[in-house]
């Protein structure tokens, strides 16, 4: 996973004009949305399977023969919890997360 899928993607919240080779027909207008894994580690913890990476949404907008690109992480409840804790706290398909032992021990007192 580290060689191919292990790098975290980055958000590109503002549209970036793409360099086009060739010609895009002027009649082609709309937005292509692509969803895939984009965040493979949070803090020092890493996902064990590439299915587990948190979602990065890619948007390609076609208009007037030009293309612009932008991307954002899906701000799901899991994403928010992991980012807040600065580690992976929700188990996924191939990644088992163990509870914080200090929290369990000291929560009794």
Buried (B, 14 or more C-beta within 10 A) or exposed (E): BEEEBEEBBEEBEEEEEBEEEEEBEEEEEEEEEEEEBBBBBBEEBBBBBBEBBBBBBBBBBBEEEEBBBBBBBEEEEBBEBBBEBEBBBBEBEEBEEEEEEEEEEEEEE
